[in-house]
Amino acid sequence: MSDIEALETLLARRHSCRGFRADPVPHDVIARIIRAAGRVPSWCNAQPWQVIVTEPAATEAFRQKLMAEAASGTPAPDLDWPTQYTGAYQDRRRTCGWQLYEAVGVPKGDRAASAVQMAENFRLFGAPHVAIVTSERDLGPYGAMDCGGFVSAFTLAAEALGVGSIPQAAVAAYAPLLRSHFEIPENRLILCAISFGYEDSDHPANAFRTERAALDEVVEWRD
């Protein structure tokens, strides 16, 4: 298999895992994932990403606090949410949501059941580990953009090593809790979390796959 075929296979196989086994991932495997992800390019080689990684006991302590905060607190992310989703972006967002709800048996219009599924974000989908990704505040959107490359590479490296993962902006909605709980200094922007561990292949939330836009939807060729 050529390098590009191997990469295409890995990209096609990777998906957002929403159900994990409790088994911890060995420390050396986690370290290998992070080292591999750190090979991505960054503006002036700044490498602005820093990662806090929890082992199972620390994950559980954070999970309990996050669930309580999400149930009663007010979201306060470091980065503004998108102002709106329109056109194809709204269509893709809705399709992904309905695919998930269908997979886990949530009927359309059942707000109570959809709220329960939404709360799984704050249960970290049962993952034994979570990585909190931050960037240097002074680097602004360019640091955040560099960290996006790191997050993508993290998920691909994890997949290559048989580890499931899901990047989660929802967790970063409660930035003040994360800042306090993990003692994250003010000069670090809290960008997202990545919940990860070994996939529970029997979990219904892992039974669907999202589609990708056709080439002509994302490329404008110029002669």
C-alpha positions as CSV (number, residue, x, y, z in Angstrom):
1,M,0.0,0.0,0.0
2,S,1.4,3.4,-0.9
3,D,1.7,6.2,1.6
4,I,-1.3,8.1,0.2
5,E,-3.4,4.9,0.2
6,A,-2.5,4.3,3.8
7,L,-3.4,7.9,4.7
8,E,-6.7,7.8,2.8
9,T,-7.6,4.5,4.6
10,L,-6.8,6.0,8.0
11,L,-8.8,9.2,7.2
12,A,-11.8,7.1,6.0
13,R,-11.6,4.9,9.1
14,R,-11.4,7.7,11.7
15,H,-14.7,8.8,13.2
16,S,-15.9,10.6,16.3
17,C,-16.3,7.9,18.9
18,R,-19.3,8.4,21.2
19,G,-19.0,5.3,23.3
20,F,-15.9,4.0,25.1
21,R,-14.8,1.0,27.1
22,A,-13.4,1.6,30.6
23,D,-10.0,0.1,29.8
24,P,-7.2,2.7,30.2
25,V,-4.8,3.4,27.3
26,P,-1.2,2.7,28.3
27,H,0.9,5.8,29.1
28,D,3.4,5.0,26.3
29,V,0.6,4.8,23.7
30,I,-0.8,8.2,24.8
31,A,2.7,9.7,24.6
32,R,3.2,8.3,21.1
33,I,-0.1,9.9,20.0
34,I,1.0,13.3,21.3
35,R,4.5,13.1,19.8
36,A,3.0,12.2,16.4
37,A,0.4,15.0,16.6
38,G,3.2,17.4,17.4
39,R,4.7,16.9,14.0
40,V,2.0,19.1,12.3
41,P,3.0,22.5,10.9
42,S,2.5,25.7,12.8
43,W,3.0,29.4,12.2
44,C,6.8,30.1,12.6
45,N,7.0,26.7,14.2
46,A,5.5,28.2,17.4
47,Q,3.8,24.9,18.3
48,P,1.3,26.7,20.6
49,W,-0.5,23.6,21.8
50,Q,-0.3,22.4,25.3
51,V,-2.2,19.4,26.5
52,I,-3.5,18.3,29.9
53,V,-4.2,14.6,29.9
54,T,-6.1,12.8,32.6
55,E,-5.8,9.2,33.7
56,P,-9.0,7.4,34.7
57,A,-9.3,8.6,38.3
58,A,-8.7,12.2,37.3
59,T,-11.0,11.8,34.3
60,E,-13.8,10.7,36.7
61,A,-13.3,13.5,39.1
62,F,-13.4,16.0,36.2
63,R,-16.4,14.3,34.7
64,Q,-18.5,14.7,37.8
65,K,-17.7,18.4,38.1
66,L,-18.3,19.0,34.4
67,M,-21.7,17.2,34.5
68,A,-22.8,19.2,37.5
69,E,-21.6,22.5,35.9
70,A,-23.3,21.7,32.6
71,A,-26.6,21.0,34.4
72,S,-26.7,24.3,36.3
73,G,-24.0,26.7,35.0
74,T,-23.9,29.1,32.2
75,P,-21.6,28.5,29.2
76,A,-18.7,30.9,29.0
77,P,-16.2,29.8,26.3
78,D,-12.9,31.5,25.8
79,L,-13.6,31.6,22.0
80,D,-16.9,32.9,20.7
81,W,-19.3,30.3,19.3
82,P,-20.2,30.5,15.6
83,T,-22.8,33.3,15.1
84,Q,-25.0,31.0,13.0
85,Y,-25.0,28.0,10.7
86,T,-26.5,28.6,7.2
87,G,-26.8,26.8,3.9
88,A,-24.7,23.7,3.5
89,Y,-23.2,24.1,7.0
90,Q,-26.6,24.0,8.6
91,D,-27.6,21.1,6.4
92,R,-24.5,19.1,7.4
93,R,-25.0,19.9,11.1
94,R,-28.6,18.8,11.0
95,T,-27.8,15.6,9.1
96,C,-25.1,14.7,11.6
97,G,-27.5,15.3,14.5
98,W,-30.3,13.2,13.0
99,Q,-27.9,10.4,12.2
100,L,-26.8,10.3,15.8
101,Y,-30.3,10.4,17.2
102,E,-31.5,7.7,14.8
103,A,-28.5,5.5,15.8
104,V,-29.3,5.8,19.5
105,G,-33.1,5.6,19.1
106,V,-34.1,9.2,19.8
107,P,-37.3,10.0,17.9
108,K,-37.6,13.3,16.1
109,G,-39.2,15.9,18.4
110,D,-38.3,14.1,21.6
111,R,-36.6,17.0,23.3
112,A,-36.1,15.1,26.6
113,A,-34.4,12.2,25.0
114,S,-32.2,14.5,22.8
115,A,-31.2,16.5,26.0
116,V,-30.1,13.2,27.6
117,Q,-28.0,12.4,24.5
118,M,-26.6,16.0,24.5
119,A,-25.5,15.5,28.1
120,E,-23.3,12.6,27.0
121,N,-20.9,15.3,25.9
122,F,-20.3,16.3,29.5
123,R,-20.1,12.6,30.6
124,L,-17.2,12.6,28.1
125,F,-19.1,9.6,26.4
126,G,-17.7,7.4,29.2
127,A,-14.1,7.8,28.0
128,P,-11.3,6.9,30.5
129,H,-9.1,9.8,29.3
130,V,-9.6,13.4,28.3
131,A,-7.1,15.8,26.8
132,I,-7.6,19.5,27.3
133,V,-6.0,21.5,24.5
134,T,-5.0,25.1,25.1
135,S,-3.1,27.8,23.1
136,E,-1.1,30.9,24.0
137,R,-3.6,33.8,24.2
138,D,-1.3,36.3,22.6
139,L,-1.2,34.2,19.4
140,G,-5.0,34.7,19.0
141,P,-6.8,33.0,16.0
142,Y,-3.5,31.9,14.4
143,G,-2.5,29.9,17.5
144,A,-6.0,28.4,17.6
145,M,-5.7,27.5,13.9
146,D,-2.4,25.8,14.5
147,C,-4.0,23.8,17.3
148,G,-6.7,22.7,15.0
149,G,-4.0,20.9,13.0
150,F,-2.7,19.3,16.2
151,V,-6.2,18.1,17.2
152,S,-6.7,16.5,13.7
153,A,-3.3,14.8,13.9
154,F,-4.1,13.6,17.4
155,T,-7.3,11.8,16.2
156,L,-5.5,10.2,13.3
157,A,-2.5,9.0,15.4
158,A,-5.0,7.6,17.9
159,E,-6.9,5.8,15.2
160,A,-3.6,4.4,13.8
161,L,-2.9,2.9,17.3
162,G,-6.4,1.5,17.7
163,V,-7.6,4.3,20.1
164,G,-11.0,6.0,19.5
165,S,-11.4,9.7,20.1
166,I,-13.7,12.7,19.7
167,P,-12.8,16.4,19.8
168,Q,-15.3,18.3,21.9
169,A,-15.9,22.1,21.7
170,A,-18.9,21.6,24.1
171,V,-16.5,20.9,27.0
172,A,-14.7,24.2,26.3
173,A,-18.0,26.0,26.8
174,Y,-17.3,25.8,30.5
175,A,-13.9,27.3,30.4
176,P,-14.0,28.9,33.9
177,L,-14.6,25.4,35.4
178,L,-11.7,24.0,33.4
179,R,-9.4,26.9,34.2
180,S,-10.1,26.4,38.0
181,H,-10.1,22.6,38.0
182,F,-6.9,22.2,36.0
183,E,-5.2,25.4,37.2
184,I,-4.9,26.7,33.7
185,P,-3.4,30.2,33.6
186,E,-5.1,33.2,32.1
187,N,-2.6,33.4,29.3
188,R,-3.8,30.1,27.9
189,L,-7.0,30.0,25.7
190,I,-9.0,26.8,26.3
191,L,-9.9,25.5,22.9
192,C,-11.4,22.1,23.2
193,A,-11.2,18.7,24.8
194,I,-10.5,15.4,23.2
195,S,-12.1,12.4,24.9
196,F,-10.3,9.2,24.1
197,G,-10.0,5.5,24.9
198,Y,-10.8,2.2,23.4
199,E,-14.0,2.2,21.4
200,D,-17.0,0.3,22.5
201,S,-17.9,-1.2,19.1
202,D,-21.3,-2.4,20.4
203,H,-22.4,1.1,21.4
204,P,-25.2,2.3,19.1
205,A,-23.7,5.8,18.9
206,N,-20.7,4.3,17.1
207,A,-22.9,2.7,14.3
208,F,-23.1,5.7,11.9
209,R,-20.7,7.6,9.8
210,T,-21.0,11.1,8.5
211,E,-20.5,11.9,4.8
212,R,-18.0,14.3,3.3
213,A,-18.6,17.0,0.7
214,A,-17.9,16.3,-2.9
215,L,-14.8,17.9,-4.5
216,D,-16.8,20.4,-6.5
217,E,-18.4,21.6,-3.3
218,V,-15.1,22.7,-1.7
219,V,-12.8,23.5,-4.7
220,E,-12.9,26.4,-7.1
221,W,-10.5,25.7,-9.9
222,R,-8.8,28.6,-11.7
223,D,-7.0,28.4,-15.0
